[in-house]
Amino acid sequence: MTPIPKNIAMPASSLNPGFTPLSHWGLILVQGPDAAALLQSQLSNSVLSLKRTMLGDIAQGHDSVRLVGYCSPKGRLLASAWLGLFPESVNSDDRFALFVSKDIAASTAKRLSMYVLRSKVKVVDASDDWEVFGAYQNENASQSTNPLKDSLALRMPDVLAQGQSFQRTLIAQKKVGPTPSSIDQTSLDQWNSLEVLSAIPRIVLATQEQFVPQMINFESVAGVDFKKGCYPGQEIVARSQYRGAVKRRLQLVHIDTSVTALELSKPGVELFLEGDASQPCGMVVLAAANATNSARIDLQIECKLDALEIGAICLGANDGPVLIPDSLPYPLLEI
């Protein structure tokens, strides 16, 4: 299986280190003696070999962090998550943390709970009790990211900017009161921009059940283990890979900022070939204003490969803003 890319390239920028609450992220905790067995049977990636990360430490590397997908029986992604193993103490049961989009956390936890049966495991949507933060900084920064001693933290793939590597860390901390943490909009915008430019997708409510993993390059960013056992939709995912049936892919594109572009740059918005309103040829996966260029919006899109060769792709309608293609920062996995 291809490892998660260590560094993901993005255009040169003047990004500054930042720390921001991520109100659009949630947290699912799966705990108990049978937690690993449950997740192994449900997720697209293997969890059995994950190393434990103690509270206050940062899980990093493929041994400790996995990108996982949760599919329907038809092989369509219901959720994606960054997963780590964080026991409450050295001798306690396994406790897996899944960092997911907050708008699908409750439904994902509920669906996982349906498969608990008599297993010794508890699945909890902890989004109301834990707050998720994002930290990013230059690898040469004088201060490193130091989560609180009771925090859950994991490193996402680094991002290259100005020839230097920016580290990204997801952190979950228990809420201490009803008042949410204040948001630095600049830091939040920069975090979201980096996520889009990483070309690593994240499923949200608007894109649930829209994509087989390969349609958004999930296998190429180490979100699928083709050697693990069965999970919901596994046969369809494997067939798509080995029979060469993938006719749609995630692409990076950008558009010029305008009122219309801002309104349409949202997950789930459909794409059309210019001048052809007969049927959509793709969909927005994620979008964010470019952190260092206010005149530009960056998007992850899922699109038919043949449509990309035919003509211009438009956002929202066949006469909408024209998307300008950019290069992917990683190669697609070949079997």
N, C-alpha and C positions, 0 to 999 in steps of 0.2 A: 504494500500500500504506500502511495506517495505521501511523505510527511508534509505537515503544514509548512508553507514557505516561511523561512526565517525572516526574510525582509521583503516588504511589499513596496514597490516604487510608487512615488507620487511626484507631481511637478515640484520644482523648487519653490520654496515659500518662506514666509517669515513667521512660522508658527512659534508661539511661545509655550512653555510648559503650562499645564492647567489641571484643575481639579473641579469636577462639576457633578451635582446630583443628576441622575438619569431617571427622571420620573416616568419615562416610557419603557423602562426595563423592570422586570419582576423577578421573583425567585421562587423556585420549587425545591423543597427538601424531601428526599427519599431516604428513610432511615430504617435500619433493622438488620437482623442476621441474614435475611433473604433479599436485601435491597439490590445487591449486585445481580442476582439471578433474575429478578424482575426486570431490571433495566436491560440486561443482556438479551432478554427475549422480546423486547419492545423497540429498541433503538437501532439505528442504521450503523452505528459504530460499536466496537467492542469496549466494554467497561471493565472486564475481569482483570486486566493487567495494570489498572491505574494505581499509582503510588499514593499513599496517604500524605496529606498536607495538614499540618497542625494549625490551629487557630493563630492568627497573627502572622503566619508565614505566607508567602506568595507561591502558589502552584505555577510551575512553568515547564515548558517542554512537553513533547508528545507523551512522555511517561506519566505526566501528572494532569494534563489538560486535553480534553477531546472536544471537537466540534461534532455534534450529534444531530440526527434528524429523527423525527417521529412521523411515520407514514400511516396513511389509511390502508385498508386492504387492497385498494386500487393502486397503491404505490405513490400516492400524492402526499406531499408534505403537509402535515397538520401543524408542525412546529419545528423550529430549529433551536439549538441551545448550546452554550458553552458549559461544559461539565467538568467538575472537579470532585475529589473525595476528601471530605473534611470531617473527621470524627470529632466528637466533643472532647474526648480525652484519649490518651494512649491506649487504654484498655476498653474503650467503649465500642459499640457496634458501628458498622459502616454508616456514614451519612453522606449521601451524594447531594451536591448543590447544582441545580440547573439554572443558569442565567438565561432568561427568555424574555420575549416581548411581553410587557405587562398586560396588553389587551387580550392575550391568549393564555395567560398563566393559569387562570381558574379552570378553563375548559380542558387544558392539557393535564392538569393535576387530577381532575375528575375522571378523565379517560384512563389515565394510568391506574387510578384506584380501582377501576372495574376489573383489573386483572390480578389484584392482590389475592382474592379468594381466601385460602387458609394460610397463605404465606405469612411469615413473621416480618412484616414490613409496613411502614406507615408513609403515605404520600400526603404532603401538605403544601398548599399554596401559601407561602410565607410572605407574599408581597406586601401585605398590610402591616406586618410586624418588622420587616427588614427594609432598609433603604439601600438602593443600589447607586454607586458612584462610579465615575470614570476618571482615571488619572492618566495623563500622558506627559512625557518629558523627553528631552534629548538625552541620549545615553551618556553624554559627557556632563550632564547637569551636576552641580555641586551637591545637591541634595537628592537622595533616592526616595522612592515611594515606600513609606513605612505605615502599613495598615495598623489600626488599633489591635490590641492583643486578642480581642474576641471576634475579630473580623474574618470573613471569608474572602479570599482574594486569588485571582488567577490572571496570568499574563496572556494577552492576545498576541497575534503576530505583529512584529514591529513594522514601522512604516518609515521609508526613506524620504527625507526632505532636506534640501540644500546639501546633499551628499552626506548627511548624518542620519543616524537611526533614531527614531522616536519610539519609545516604549509605551505600550498601552496596557492598562491594568483595570480589570473590573473588580470592584470591592463591594461587599455587602456588610452593612453594620445594623445591629438591632436598633430600632427606633427608641428614642428616649422620651418622646413626647408627641403630642398630636400635631405640633407645628412643623411643617416640612422645612428642610434646609433651604437657604436662599440660593438662587441660581445666578451664576455669572453667565450672562447670555453669550458673551464672546467665547468663553471656554466651552460651553455647550455646543455652539456652532462649529468650533474647531473639532471637537470630538466627533460630531455627526459627519462632518466633511471627511475626516480620516476614515471613518467606517465605510462610507460610500466608495471612496477611492481604493479601499482595500480589495474591492471586488469579491468580498466574502459575503454572501447573502444572509439576510435575517428574515424569517417568516413573521408577518404581522397578520392581524385579523383580516385585512383586505386581501391578502394573498394566500390564505389557508386553502388547501386542496386544489391549488392552481398548477403546481409543478411537480413532476417526477424529479428526483434529485438531480439527474444529469442535465435537465433543462436549465438549471441555474448553477451549473458547474460544481455542484456539491461534492462530487467524487474527486474533483481536481484540487480541492482545498482540504482533502483528508476528512471529509464528513461521512464517508461510506467505507466500511470494511467488507470487501467481497468474500473474505475467507471465514467470517464469523457464521454462527448458526442462523436459524430462521428468525424473522421478525415480520410484523405486518407489512405486506407489500413487497417482500424480499424477492419473490419470483419475478415480478414485473420490473423491479430495479435491475436485477441481474440480466434479464432478457434484453432490456434496453441497452445495457453495456456491451454484452457479448454478441448481439446480433446487429450491432451498428444502427440501431433504430432511433438514435438521437438526432432529431432534425431541428432542434431549437437549442439556443444557448444564451447564457448571460453575457452581456456586453457592457462595456463602459462607454457612456456618451456624455455630451454636455450641450447646453443651449444657452443663448443669451438671456439675461434677466429681463423680464417684462411682467406686467400685471397678469397677463394670460399664462405665461410660463410658471409663475409662482403658484397660481391657482391649480394648475394641472400637474405639477411636479409632486405627485403623491403616489404611494404604493397602490396598485390595483388599477390605475388609470391605463386605458388601452392605447395601443399604438396602431397606426394605419400607414399603408403605403400612400405616398403623395398622389392625390387624384383618384384613389380607389377606396370608396366607402363601403364596399360590399361586405368585407369582414375584417376584423382586427388581425394584425400579424404579430402582436406581442403585448407586453404589459410592463409597467414600471414595477420594479422590485423594491428599490430604496432610492431616495433622492435627498440632496442637501445643497444649500448654497455653498459655493466655494469659500473656504475660510479666508483666503488671501486675495480673492478677486471678486468684488461685489457685483461685477457685470456678468458673472457666470454661475450657472447651476449645474451640478454634476449629478448623474443618474446611473444607477444600475438598472438595466432593462433585460427582460427575457424576450427573445425575438426569433422568428423563423430564419434559418440560415439562408434559404433561397430568397427571402424578401430583402435581405441585406445586399444581395447581388443584383437585384432588379432595379432599385431606385432609392429615392430619399424616403426616410421613415419620419412620420410626423407624430406629434404628441397630442393625444386626445381626440383628434379628428383628422380626416384626410387633407385638410387645409390648415392644420395646426402648426405650431412651431416645429421647424425642421431640426432633427437631432444630428449632432456632429459626432462621428465615432472617434473613440480613443482606444489605445492599446490596452489589452489585459496585462496585468503585472505578473502573470504566471502562465506556464504552459498547460494545455488541457491534457488530462490523463489519457494515455493510449494503452489499450490492452493488446 
